[in-house]
Amino acid sequence: MLAIVISHPHLVGRAIDLRFIPSLETTALMLRDGLLLRHTPDGAELWCDAAQAAAAQCVVVLPLVFQVFTRNARLESCTHWPVARPLRYVCAAGEAQMQPETLAGSGASRRPLLTVEIDHRPAPDGACALYRIALAAQRPH
């Protein structure tokens, strides 16, 4: 149904080691609609359970919210963060390349690497939607 791909110039061809944790509301939607979260080497995918999709057309109620964590210390240190961490990536309808916003000063936890919020509307033909986040390399001093 959808894929979230995170790229980084220093980690091309290697697993970034990210874990997407759905918010409580997103978890409830996933359980209700039979959605399955699968981690990939460069992000995550959200799938419809085949039996549930056939019965309910796999309609997603919006928004989908994930906190993204990493155990890869190198990723945190070799990345140029465009705004103060923690970051929030939001996708409005019709956008594919997600842009960062800062959550600093909002009282949000600094533990996640970033947060992803997607207003996803399934394609009528069932095609997989691709959402991209491009992290930048740390600039030399």
Stockholm file with secondary structure:
# STOCKHOLM 1.0

chainA/1-141         MLAIVISHPHLVGRAIDLRFIPSLETTALMLRDGLLLRHTPDGAELWCDAAQAAAAQCVVVLPLVFQVFTRNARLESCTHWPVARPLRYVCAAGEAQMQPETLAGSGASRRPLLTVEIDHRPAPDGACALYRIALAAQRPH
#=GR chainA/1-141 SS CEEEEEECGGGTTSCCCEEEEECHHHHHHHHHHTEEEEEETTEEEEEECHHHHHHHTTCCCSCEEEEEEECCHHHHHSEECSSSSSEEEEECTTCCBCEEEECTTTTCCSCSSEEEEECCCCCTTCCCEEEEEECEECCCC
#=GC SS_cons         CEEEEEECGGGTTSCCCEEEEECHHHHHHHHHHTEEEEEETTEEEEEECHHHHHHHTTCCCSCEEEEEEECCHHHHHSEECSSSSSEEEEECTTCCBCEEEECTTTTCCSCSSEEEEECCCCCTTCCCEEEEEECEECCCC
//
